[in-house]
Amino acid sequence: MSFIQQHLELDDLTRLEVSQLRRQLADLIHQYVRDRSVTLAETILCHIEALCLHPCDCREAEQLCAYRRLACHWRCLAEVQRQREQGGWQP
């Protein structure tokens, strides 16, 4: 995925097809496993939030709840990575 695609605004992401959003999300998660960064974690979070807001997705409460939990997880990962990069995170 290109740098520009990773930094699309949330409104732009919700205009993509749900299948394309999910595919990009999977690719981003695989990339994060190899190359952890705050930017990448926040990009993943943005994609998850776009899925939550997508007009063709998240019509069931259980699915929306699962995405919200996933978003919370990635918010935490972004913060942990931010602390690591600043040298302030200790396991």
HUKABEL-V31976 format. One record per helix or strand of 3 or more residues. SS is the DSSP state (a for helix, b for strand). FROM is the first residue (numbers start at 1). TO is the last residue. If there is no record, write none. Layout:
SS|FROM|TO, SS|FROM|TO
This chain:
a|3|6, a|10|14, a|18|34, a|38|53, a|61|86
